């Protein structure tokens, strides 16, 4: 199975605006800021309240909208956009969002970030009832469910459909007269609301996309919430009250931009606290601290400040290699690390180096970083990971859905250290991770209002279609614990 050098791929990014001139340009800017969340495809749908206009294609945003006419043809003051990394469905134009559906009673566009855990079951049911799918993306399931219940009216049908889909999801829907946003009952994927100076509303996966269009962050969309934006303003509704906050902890650890604010927590500050707590948990005897660019730099600076060591630039990242660099063979993956990262010999030569990284997934990158630093003359290399060992799959929108590819699922920490060639290896504890993020909205939610299942297997939802496969990947004790937890 192809793997990329960092070890994880983002889910997707969504952006929507209603009531703003040049909605196409604002959406382009917002998607550009969210490009880190997906580089396989991009698209925008707009409306002028009479018709709807679409442009989408595979590739980076700048490649999809390479000609002025691509963007200029998207007229109107309302739009939704999407940048894609596919966790469900092939990398084909049919799977590039937003989808645009044309019905006799009105067109609707749909964009989605996340993953539906009962998609296989629902799709089979819908196909048996006569639904014809145009893509193999799980996103399309929602619109078929809506059409199944459409006799109740669009919003009641949407509410009923949102209660049928399971997993982690943030949906944006655009009709000629309104923009609709919906978040899963656990708020696993991030989604926030902003307002432009002219009063128009913006909805985006991350607050950094609001900043680029000069929108003021109002608040996060809450679990189970339905936001409807039309010419009369913003209206709040709910499709369920059975909610429990469980934000994906990997948003804070790795996915989100450091300048984003998620549920009141600035991502950079959370990562810096992860580094500080890691230093208290495991101070290492070294000459300097370096971070693995770019998502680990905040944690590395926190570690260095807490332990009182110099924070140096020992690794350089090429700005001309995409964040997600997929290659089909191990040899090319290893070569890809050198294309992306290089060690600074003049900094690390003869030094005992403490390297802070955000995570270890497959181990390929860590192994190559250690070798790279040793080849540059480092005397010792100590790997410090600002998150717990990634032992269990994600079923909510990250491209790690099996345990087979997770290094920590198969080896102890000392064994991992030996395999990557480090002098020592340590991970942040789950308790310290929760403390570092410290979600103020969490209340009495378990695990501090976070999804930390990747580290302790405590999934906030049933796994539905994935359950049997997941159980098969566990050892006997883990299977017993899983069944007890589900009971």
N, C-alpha and C positions, 0 to 999 in steps of 0.2 A: 504494500500500500504506500503510495507516495507520501512523504512527510516533508515538512518545511523546516528550515534550519532553526527557527525560534522555538518550535515545539507546539505552538497553538495558533489557530486562526480565529479571527474575530467572527462575530455573528454577522450583523448587517447594521446599517444606519438609515434612519428615516427622518424626513424633514417635511413639514407642512406649513402653509401660510394661507390666511384668508383675509381678504379686504385690503390688499396692499398693491399699489401700482408696481409694475415690473416684478410680479410674483415669480416669473421664470428666472430672473437674474438673482433675486434673493434666495431662491431654492438652490440655484447653482452654487452660490457662495456657501450656503449652509452645508450642502453635500460635500463641497471641497474640504470643509473643516472636519467632516466626518469620514474622509477618505480612508483613514486608518482602520475603520471598521469593516471595510470590504473593498477589494480591488478587482473582482471578477466581472462586474457589470454595473451599469448605472442607468437611471432613467428618470424622467419627469413627466407628469401629466398636469395640465392646467385647464381651467375653464373660464370662460367669459360670461357664464350663466346662461348661455344659449347652446354652446357646443363644448366638447372636450377635445383636447389636443395632446398627443403623446409622442415622445421620442425616447428610445431606449436602445441599448446595444451592449455587447460585451466589452470589457476593458475598463481602464481608468476613466474617471469623469472627463478629463481633458481630451481623451481619445474619442469618447462617445459624442462629445459636443465640440468636435474639432472645426466645424464650419459655422460661421455666424448664423446661417439659415436654420441650423439645428435648434438653436435657442430662440431665435427671433420668431420662429413659427409657432411657438408656445405662447399664445396670447391669453390675457385675462388677469384678474387680480386675486386668483386663488390657485394653489398648486400643492401637489405632494411629490416628493422625490425619494429615491432609494439608492443606496450603494450596497452591492451584494457581495457577500461571501457565502457560498452555498454549503449549508449543513444538511440540506435535504434537496435532492434533485440534481440533475446533470448541469454542467456548465454550458448551457445552450441559450440562444436568444429567447426561446419560449419561456425560460425560467427567470429572465431578467424582469425586474419590477420597476415601477408599479405596473400591475396588470390593469387593463382597461376592458370592461365588459359593457356591451351595448344591449340593452333590453328594451322592449316595447314601451315599458313604463318608466324609463329613465336610465341613463348611463351611470356607472359607478367605477371608480378606480380604487385599487387596493394595494397597500404596501405593508410589509410585515418584517419585524425583527424578532427572531426567536426560533423555537422548534416545538411542534405539536407532538406530544408523546402518544396520542391515540390516532395518529394520522392514517396508519395502515387500515385499522378497523373502520374508521369513518369513510375512507375512500372506497373500500369494498362495498360498504352498505349503500353509499350514494351511487356507485356504478350499477349495483344490482337494481336500484330504483330508476335507472335510466340516465343518470348524469354522464356527460361526456366531458372529460378533462382535456384542456389544451396544453397543460404542462405536467411535469411530474413533481412540482413543488408542493409542499404541504400547505402553503399559503392559499392556494386556490380552493381548498376545502371549505373555507369560511363562506365564500360567495355562493357555493352550491347549497350549503345549509341555509343561507339566507333565502335563496330562491325557493327552497323546499317549504319554508314557513311564510312566504311573502304575503299570503292571503291575510295575515294578521296586521300588515303594514310594515314598512321598512324597519323602523326602530324596534318595535316588538319582535320582529323576526331576527334582527341583529342580536338583541338581548338573549333570545332563546338559543341562538347559534353559539354565542360566546359561552354559554353555560354547557354546551356540548363538547367544545374543543378543550383539550387539556394540555398542560405544559407551561412553558415560559413564552409569553408573547406580548408584543406591543404592536397594535394595528393602527394604521391610518387609512381612512376611507374618504374619498372625495366624490361628492355629487355636484350637480350644477348649482345648487343653492346652499351647500353646507360642507363643512369639514368635520369629520368625526374621528376621535381618538379613543382607543380602548386598551386597557392594561390587564394582564392576567391577575388572578386573585391573590397571588403572592408578590406581585411587583418584581419578579425576577429580573426582567430586562428593564433598563432605565428609560424614562420618558418624562419630559418636562415641558412646561408652558411658559411662553414669554409674550411680551407685548411691545410692539413698535411704537415710536413716538406719535404716529398718526392714529393710534388706537387699535390697529390690526393685531391679530393674535398669531403666534407662531408656536408650533409643537415640534420638538426635536428629541432625538435620542440622547444628546448631551448638551449641556448648557453652553459649551464652547461654540456651538453652532448658532446660538442666540447672540453671542458677543459679536460675531463677525457681521451680523446684519443690524447691529445696534438695537437689539431688542432687550428689554429688561426682564430678567428672570422673575417670574411670579411664584411658581411652586412646581413641585413634582406631581405628575399624575399618580393617584393613589391606587392601590390594589383593588381590582373589581370595579374601577370607575369608568364611566362613559362620558366623554367630553364632546359636546356638540357646539360648533361655532358657526353662526350664520350672520345675516345682516343685522340681527337684533343683539348680537354680542355672544358671550360665552355662557353656555348652560351646562350645569353639572347634573349628572344622573348616575345611576348604578345599575349593573346587571346582576350583581350578587352581593350579599352581605357576609358570605362565608369566606372571609379573607384572613390572611396571616402574612405580615410583611416578611419577605425572605429574599432580599436583593442579592444578586449574584456577586459573591465576594471577589471574583476574578475581574469585575469591572474596576474595583479599587486597586487590585494587585497589578493588573497588566493591561486590560483592554482600553479603558477610558483615557482621554488626554489628561495630563496633570492639571490643566487649568479648568477642567470641568468640576461642577458642584453637583453631587448626587445625594439627595435626601439630606441636605444641609451640611454635607462633608466635602470639603475641597480635596480632590484626589491627591494632589501633591502633598498636602499636609498629612493625609492618612498614610501615604507611602513613607514620608519622613518619620512618622511615629513608628511604623513597622521597623525601620532601620534602628531607631533608638531602642526599642524594646528588644530587638535582636542583639544589640550590643550589651544590654543588661543581662540578657539570658545567656549569652555566650561571647564574652570578651576574648579576643584572640591576640596572641603575642605576635605583632607584625610591625613593619616599618611604615606602611601606608595602606590606605583604603582606596580602591577603585571601583567604579560601577560599570555594569555592562550597558552600553547605550541602547535605547534611550529610556525605556520604561523603568529601569533600575536606578537611575541617577538620583532620584529623590530619596530612596531608601539608603543608598550609599552615603549621601551627605548626612543623613540622620545618624547612621552608624558611626561615621567618622567624628561628628561633633560629640556624640555621647561618650565615645571611648577615648577621645582626645588624640587621635592620630591625624596626620596630614591626609587631605582628600586630593588625590592626584588624577590626572587624565592618562591612565595607563592603556586604555583601549579607545580606538577611534572607529567611528562608524562611517562607512561611505554613504553619502547623501544621494547616490545615484543608483542604489539597489533598493527595490521595493521591500517594504516591511515583510511581506509574505513572499518567500522565494522558494518555490516548489520545484524539486528535481526528482527524477524517477529512480536514481540509483544512489547507493550509499556513497560511492566515490564522488559523484557530483554534488551531493549534499555537503560532504566534508569540504569540497572545494568552494562551495557556496559560502561557507562560513568565512573563508579567507577573502572572498569578494566583498563580504558585508562588514567584517571586522578586521582590524589589524592592531597589533600590540606596539606600544611606543617603547622601543628598546632603551632610549636615553632616560626613560623614567623608571622602568622596572628592572633593569639589569642589576644583578647583585642584591636585590631587595627581597624582603619577605612581604609578600603581597596578600592582602585580604580582599577578595573579590566578592562584591555583593551583586546578586542577580535576583530577579523576581520569582523565578520558579524553575524547576526541572521537570520536564515532561518525559520526553523520550531519551534524553541524555546526550544526544548527538552534539548539541551546541556546547554544553558544559565540557565535554571531553575535548573538543577542539580548542576551546578557550584556554583550558589548562595547558594543553600542548603548545599553543601559540605563545603563552606567557613564558613557559620554560624555554622554548626555542629563542625567545628574546632575552634570555639570561636571568629570569627570576629565580631566586634562591629557593623560595618556598611559595606555594600557592594554596591558600586557604579559601574554600568556597563557602559563602554565607548566603543562605536563601531566605529572602524576606517573606516567605509564606511556608505553610506546612507541606509535608510530602504529598504530592499529587497521586493518590492511590486508587481513586475510584472515578468512573467515567462521568461525563456531563451529558445530560439528555435534554438540555434546555436551550441549546443554540451554540455550543462550542463544538468544534469538529473532533472531539475525543469521546467516542461512544462505546469503546471497548477497553478492557483492562490490558489486553495483550500488548499495547503500545506504551503502557505507563511503567517507567522504570521502577518507581517506588512501590509498585504493586508486586514486584518479584524479588526485590533485593532489600536487605537491611541498609541502614545508613552507612555503616562501615564498609559494606560490600559496594554500595554506590560510590563511596569515596575512592575505593580501590579501582573500580571500573573507569571512572573519569580521570583517575591519575592525580587527585588532589591530596595534599598533605593532611587536610582535615575537611570535613563537611558537616554543616549544621543547618537546621531548618527552624524557622519561627514556629512556636507552638500555636495551636488553634486558639487557646485562650488569649494569647498576646495579640493574635491577628484581630480577634473580635474587639479587644481593648483598643487597639491602634485605630481601627475604623470608627468605632464609637458612634453609631448612627443615633442621632437625637430623637428620630421618629420611632425608634424600635419599641419603646414602652416595655411591656413584659413579653414581647415576642421571643421565641427560643433562638439561641445562637446570636443574640444581639440584633435580630432582624435581618440576618444574612443567610444565604445559602452557602454552607461550608461542607456540603456533602462530598465534594471531591477529595476531602481530607479525612472525613469521619464516617462517610456513607449514610448520614442522616438526611435523606432526601425529603424536602418539604411537601412533596406530592407523591401519589402512587405513580408507578412508571408505565402502567398500561402495556402498550405493545412491546416495550423493552424489558419487562419484568422477567420473562422466561430466559431470555438471552443473558440478562444480568445475573440471575441466580446461577446459571451454568458456569459463569466466570468466577464464582466465589468458592472458597474452600468450605469444608463441612461446617466448621465453627461459624464462619461468616454467614453461611446460608441459614443456620439455626438462628443467629442473631437477627438476620433480616426478617425471617418469618415471625419471630417474636415481636419485632418492632411493628410489623404490618398488622399483627393481630391486635 
